[in-house]
Amino acid sequence: MNDVATLAHEAVREAASQPRAKREASPTVRKLFVLLHGAYGSLFLSKYATGEKSEAGGDKGVAAAMLVWDAALSRFTPDVIEAGAKRLMAESPEFAPNLPQLEKVCEAITPRKTYAEEAGLPRLPAPAPAEPMKVSFDMRGDGKDWARRILARNEAGDKIRPYTLLSARQALGMEGRMSWQ
């Protein structure tokens, strides 16, 4: 009968019989630990050091911490991780950051995608710039010459009150069609 205890015992025996593959942290996390060790000195590494040395001569606690950090930060790009570490170092130069602090900053500075980018929709072309409406300031004798004079003065640089300018633009149909037109 294959109960949980038997399966666990077999898994442990099988793992012990196979040669162990050395798992190392990614180059990004190794560089991050070097950066934080350089900035905070032994204050950073002493958080994780156990004093037990591995075959390679490094501290097993630091190596385990690197693996944990590597797994937690794997969803971020190296640029985001580096920017997050630099931001934390600037905000708190006296205390070394921990993993949750770095994750929080990395989440905040990760560039966001729009709905269209996430859904794989094509990007629409930018609209063509609208050309300004040209109005002839020549007198026509149609009862709107007063508005053309106001706009001509405004174009010449005279200071015109906003309501006066709006009224002139409405009279000439530059602000949409009015009910009285």
Buried (B, 14 or more C-beta within 10 A) or exposed (E): EEEEEEEEEEEEEEEEEEEEEEEEBBEBBBBBBEBBBEBBEEEBBEBBBEEEEEEEEEBBBBBBBBBEBBEBBEEBEBEBBBBBBEBBBEEEEEEBBEEEBBBEBBEEEBEEEEEEEEEEEEEEEEEEEEEEEEBEBEEEEEEBEEBBEBBBBBEEEEEBEEEEBEBBBBBBBBEEEEEEE
